[in-house]
Amino acid sequence: MNALSEYLTVLVLFLLLAGPALVGLRHERRIGRQLKAAQAAQAAQAAQAAHAARSARSASRTQKSSSRSTVPSTATWYADGRRSKKLVSS
């Protein structure tokens, strides 16, 4: 019986000393989970807003055949030069 009371005394002292630290650790982990969830929600909201902005921009643009300017290639420029000389000489 004496050993049981000594065992219980050690257990109670351990809980008195370690209890506040364990409660604090539990509190910190809960706050950490809440912060991670808030960051994930904020990132998802920012991604959704960026996607909406991109789709609104692309919808407002007019459809073009090409985004490049229509600069003629070297072969086209050379052929145009040859045709104009023929027309002048005839």
Buried (B, 14 or more C-beta within 10 A) or exposed (E): EEEEEEEEEEEEEEEEEEEEEEEEEEEEEEEEEEEEEEEEEEEEEEEEEEEEEEEEEEEEEEEEEEEEEEEEEEEEEEEEEEEEEEEEEE
